[in-house]
Amino acid sequence: MELSEIREKINAVDDQLLDLFLQRMDLSEEVAAYKNEHHQPILNKQREREILAKVAEKSGDRERFSYHLFSTIFELSRSRQAELITAPTKVEAQVKASLAAGGEVFPQTGLVACQGVEGANSQVACDRLLPRGNIVYVKSFEAVFSAVESGLCKFGVVPIENSSNGSVRAIYDLIQRKKFSIVRSTRLCIRHELLALPGVKMDDITEIYSHEQAIGQCSKFLNGLGGVRVIPCDNTAMAAKMVADSGSRHAAAISSHPCAALYGLQCVNDAIQDSDNNYTRFICITKDPVIYAGANRISLIIACDNKPGALYEILSKLAALGINMTKLESCPVTGRNFEFIFFLELEASVHEPGVLPMLEELERSCANFQFLGSYAEV
């Protein structure tokens, strides 16, 4: 048989498949109407297992292909039913309230809390996110959250991940424990330099100060030094200020080029970081949930049952709608042994068809679900 003839037969089968699929989706809508009327859940795992067992029995050595085909059909069917179910959910109310509270333009002013001192990367992120904002400097990441929680500041800006050194786990821990909304994010290209007092040479340096993330991002350089103590501190700009204030000719800081001019230091070495492709991502948080125009990212916290396939069932909901997941981070649940939650970031808008129903279905099916916000990245 010629290839063209085989393809003609495939086309005929595809037409039949499409007709049957659309018929099945019509029936799924009837099922949704029945479940809506009788207040039944969308997921019926027992029935799905029975169908998959029958499929496996009939499919022979192609069982795994049939299994994935029908699993995808189930997911598409549940996604459509989720769009039609009218049972109220917390996330629906939160999204609608957030949209009502938002506006066409993200604010350019307001009190914003950030950790560190003048010259910190968080300060640069603040200036980018709120160009005319008034910055309140605090000593710790938790103090940023507290400043927003207390109403002292409307916004807070904190780093959440670095391309070279991974996630800032302290922020994830705070997000777990406190209820905040992410309203904006940005990425900064980070350039670390070794700074010291004017005239200090590399051989003079016996101690280097910096933030633990910056230390990790310059690990190759630091590991190659002998007899030099590396001392973590709260912030890279704070490290530069400490070295300047100390007057010590044996101390240096891993900090930024602007901090050299700001604190009267000189660059001893400007090629110390492990990678030139070094970016840190910052998020802007608020106490009350708000979604501004142009929001095209969604952040979530979810927890699923500790059983095979549980996470796959969640991720398949995204795949069914063609939603790209840009981050999946597992973190231990604070105060519990061997229990984990997942941080998800999605490229999606709550205005897109099917996205809000998908979030509602995640809320119904996950043991823990927290909508962290929908926002744009600058």
C-alpha positions in Angstrom: 0.0 0.0 0.0 1.3 3.4 -1.0 1.9 6.1 1.7 -0.7 8.3 0.2 -3.3 5.5 0.5 -2.4 5.0 4.2 -2.7 8.7 4.9 -6.2 8.7 3.2 -7.3 5.9 5.6 -5.7 7.9 8.6 -7.7 10.9 7.5 -10.9 8.9 7.5 -10.2 7.5 10.9 -9.3 11.0 12.2 -12.7 12.3 11.0 -14.5 9.4 12.9 -12.4 10.1 16.0 -13.3 13.8 15.9 -17.0 13.1 15.5 -16.9 10.6 18.4 -14.8 12.9 20.6 -17.3 15.8 20.1 -20.2 13.4 20.9 -18.4 12.4 24.1 -17.9 16.0 25.0 -21.6 16.7 24.4 -22.4 13.8 26.8 -19.8 15.2 29.3 -21.8 18.5 29.3 -25.0 16.5 30.1 -23.1 14.8 32.9 -22.0 18.3 34.2 -25.7 19.5 34.2 -26.7 16.4 36.2 -23.8 16.8 38.7 -24.7 20.5 39.0 -28.3 19.8 39.8 -27.5 17.0 42.3 -24.4 18.7 43.8 -22.0 15.9 42.9 -18.2 16.3 42.5 -16.7 16.4 39.0 -14.1 13.7 39.6 -15.4 10.1 39.8 -12.1 8.2 40.2 -13.8 4.8 40.5 -15.5 5.1 37.1 -12.3 6.3 35.5 -10.4 3.3 36.9 -13.1 0.9 35.5 -12.8 2.4 32.1 -9.0 2.3 32.1 -9.0 -1.3 33.2 -11.3 -2.2 30.3 -9.1 -0.2 27.9 -6.0 -2.0 29.1 -7.6 -5.4 28.6 -8.6 -4.6 25.0 -5.4 -2.9 24.0 -2.8 -5.7 24.2 0.8 -4.6 23.9 -0.4 -1.0 23.1 -2.0 -0.6 26.5 0.2 2.3 27.6 -0.7 4.3 24.5 -4.4 3.7 25.1 -4.0 4.5 28.7 -2.6 8.0 28.0 -5.2 8.7 25.3 -8.1 8.0 27.6 -6.4 9.8 30.6 -6.2 12.9 28.4 -9.8 12.5 27.3 -10.9 12.3 31.0 -8.9 15.4 31.7 -10.4 17.3 28.9 -13.9 16.2 29.9 -13.3 17.3 33.5 -12.0 20.6 32.3 -15.2 21.2 30.3 -17.3 20.1 33.2 -15.4 22.5 35.5 -16.4 25.4 33.2 -20.1 24.5 33.6 -20.2 23.7 37.3 -21.7 26.6 39.2 -20.7 25.6 42.8 -19.0 28.6 44.4 -15.3 28.5 45.2 -13.0 30.6 47.3 -10.6 31.2 44.4 -13.4 32.5 42.1 -14.4 35.0 44.8 -10.8 36.0 45.3 -10.1 36.5 41.6 -13.2 38.6 41.1 -12.4 40.7 44.1 -8.8 41.1 42.9 -9.9 42.2 39.5 -12.3 44.7 41.0 -9.6 46.2 43.2 -7.1 46.5 40.3 -6.8 49.2 37.7 -5.6 49.8 34.2 -2.2 50.9 35.3 0.1 49.6 38.0 0.8 52.3 40.6 4.0 54.3 40.2 4.1 55.6 43.8 3.5 54.4 47.4 5.4 53.3 50.5 7.4 50.1 49.7 9.4 48.0 52.2 12.7 46.3 51.2 15.4 44.6 53.1 18.9 46.2 53.3 20.2 49.7 52.8 20.7 52.2 49.9 22.5 50.4 47.0 21.0 47.0 47.7 19.7 45.0 44.7 16.2 45.1 46.4 16.4 48.9 46.2 17.1 48.7 42.4 14.1 46.3 42.1 12.0 48.7 44.0 12.9 51.6 41.7 12.0 49.5 38.7 8.7 48.3 40.1 7.6 51.6 41.6 9.7 54.3 39.9 8.4 57.1 42.2 7.9 55.0 45.4 9.2 55.9 48.8 11.4 53.1 50.1 11.4 52.0 53.8 14.5 50.0 54.6 14.2 47.1 57.1 16.6 44.6 58.5 15.2 41.3 57.4 12.8 39.6 54.8 10.4 38.9 57.6 10.4 42.6 58.5 9.3 43.3 54.9 6.3 41.1 55.3 5.6 42.6 58.7 5.7 46.1 57.4 3.1 45.2 54.7 1.0 43.2 57.1 0.8 46.0 59.7 -0.1 48.6 57.0 3.1 50.6 57.4 3.8 50.0 53.8 1.4 49.2 50.9 4.0 47.2 49.0 7.0 45.0 49.8 9.8 43.8 47.4 11.8 40.7 48.1 14.0 38.4 46.0 12.5 35.0 45.3 15.1 33.2 43.1 18.4 33.4 41.4 19.4 31.8 38.1 22.7 30.6 39.5 22.0 29.8 43.1 18.4 28.8 43.1 15.4 29.8 45.2 15.5 32.0 48.3 14.0 29.5 50.7 13.4 32.1 53.4 10.9 33.8 51.1 9.1 30.6 50.4 8.8 29.9 54.1 7.3 33.3 54.7 4.9 32.9 51.8 3.7 29.6 53.4 3.1 31.2 56.8 1.6 34.5 55.8 -1.2 35.4 53.4 0.0 37.9 50.8 -0.7 38.6 47.1 2.0 38.9 44.4 1.1 41.8 42.2 4.3 42.3 40.1 7.7 40.8 39.4 10.9 41.8 37.7 14.3 40.3 36.9 17.6 42.1 37.5 21.0 41.2 35.9 23.3 40.9 38.9 27.0 41.8 38.7 29.1 41.1 41.8 32.4 42.8 42.5 35.0 42.5 45.3 35.1 45.9 47.0 37.5 47.2 49.6 38.9 50.5 50.8 41.1 52.5 48.3 44.6 51.1 48.0 43.8 47.7 49.4 45.3 44.8 47.4 44.0 41.2 47.1 46.9 40.0 49.3 45.8 42.3 52.1 42.3 40.8 52.4 41.7 38.3 55.2 37.8 38.5 55.5 35.0 38.9 53.0 31.5 39.9 53.8 28.3 39.4 51.7 24.8 37.9 51.6 24.7 34.1 51.5 23.1 34.2 48.0 26.0 36.3 46.7 28.5 34.0 48.4 26.9 31.1 46.6 27.0 32.9 43.3 30.8 33.5 43.7 31.6 30.1 45.1 34.3 29.2 42.6 36.3 32.4 43.2 35.9 32.1 47.0 36.9 28.4 47.1 40.1 29.3 45.3 41.2 31.7 48.1 43.4 30.5 50.9 43.3 31.9 54.5 40.4 34.1 53.9 37.3 34.0 56.1 33.9 34.3 54.3 31.3 35.9 56.6 27.6 36.0 55.7 25.6 39.2 56.4 22.1 40.4 55.7 22.7 42.2 52.4 25.3 42.9 49.8 24.9 46.7 50.1 25.1 46.3 53.9 28.3 44.4 53.5 29.8 47.3 51.5 28.7 49.7 54.1 30.2 47.6 56.9 33.6 47.5 55.2 33.5 51.2 54.6 32.5 52.0 58.2 35.1 49.6 59.6 38.1 51.3 58.1 39.8 47.9 58.0 42.3 47.3 55.2 41.9 43.6 55.7 38.1 43.5 55.0 36.3 43.3 51.6 32.7 42.9 50.5 31.1 41.2 47.6 28.7 43.8 46.4 27.7 45.9 43.3 29.5 48.5 41.3 27.1 51.3 42.4 27.9 50.5 46.0 31.6 51.2 45.4 30.8 54.8 44.6 28.0 55.0 47.2 30.3 54.0 50.1 33.7 55.2 48.9 35.2 51.8 48.0 37.2 50.5 45.1 36.9 47.4 43.0 39.6 44.9 43.7 38.3 42.2 41.3 35.2 42.5 39.0 35.4 38.9 37.6 34.3 36.9 40.7 30.9 35.4 40.0 30.4 31.9 38.7 28.3 32.9 35.7 27.8 36.1 33.7 24.2 34.9 33.1 23.3 35.8 36.7 19.7 37.1 37.2 17.7 37.5 40.4 13.9 37.6 40.3 12.1 39.9 42.7 8.4 39.9 43.6 6.2 42.8 44.8 3.7 41.8 47.5 0.6 43.4 49.0 -1.6 42.6 51.9 -4.8 42.6 49.9 -5.2 40.7 46.6 -5.1 42.9 43.5 -4.9 42.0 39.8 -3.8 44.8 37.5 -4.3 45.1 33.8 -1.9 43.0 31.7 -1.4 40.3 34.3 -0.2 37.2 32.5 1.3 35.1 35.2 -0.3 33.1 38.0 1.4 31.8 41.2 -0.1 29.0 43.4 0.6 26.9 46.4 -0.8 23.4 46.2 -0.5 20.1 48.1 -1.6 16.7 46.8 -2.0 13.3 48.4 1.3 11.4 48.8 0.5 8.6 46.3 1.7 7.6 42.8 0.3 9.8 40.0 -1.1 12.5 42.4 1.1 15.3 41.0 0.6 14.1 37.4 -3.2 14.5 37.9 -2.7 18.1 38.8 -0.2 18.8 36.0 -2.4 17.1 33.4 -5.1 19.8 34.1 -2.5 22.4 32.9 -1.5 20.3 29.9 -5.2 19.9 28.8 -5.5 23.7 28.5 -2.1 24.2 26.9 -0.8 26.2 29.9 2.9 26.5 30.2 4.3 26.0 33.7 7.4 28.1 34.3 8.2 26.9 37.8 7.6 23.9 40.0 9.2 24.0 43.4 8.7 21.6 46.3 9.1 22.8 49.8 8.7 21.1 53.2 5.6 22.0 55.1 6.7 24.1 58.1 6.4 22.1 61.4 5.7 18.7 59.7 8.0 15.9 58.9 8.2 14.6 55.3 5.3 16.6 54.0 5.7 18.8 51.0 3.8 21.6 49.2 4.4 22.8 45.7 4.9 26.3 44.4 3.6 26.7 40.8 4.1 29.5 38.4 2.0 29.5 35.2 2.0 31.6 32.0 -1.7 32.3 31.9 -4.3 35.0 32.4 -7.4 34.7 34.5 -9.2 36.2 31.6 -8.4 33.3 29.3 -11.1 30.7 28.7 -10.9 27.7 31.0 -8.2 29.2 33.3 -10.5 30.2 36.2 -12.5 26.9 36.0 -9.1 25.1 36.1 -8.1 27.0 39.2 -11.5 26.1 40.8 -11.0 22.4 40.0 -7.5 22.6 41.5 -9.0 24.1 44.7 -11.6 21.3 44.8 -9.2 18.5 44.2 -6.1 19.6 46.2 -5.6 19.0 49.9 -4.1 22.5 50.1 -4.6 25.3 47.6 -3.6 28.9 47.8 -3.9 31.5 45.0 -0.9 33.8 45.4 -1.8 36.2 42.7 -2.0 37.0 39.0 0.5 39.6 37.8 2.8 40.9 35.1 6.6 40.7 35.0 8.4 43.9 34.2 
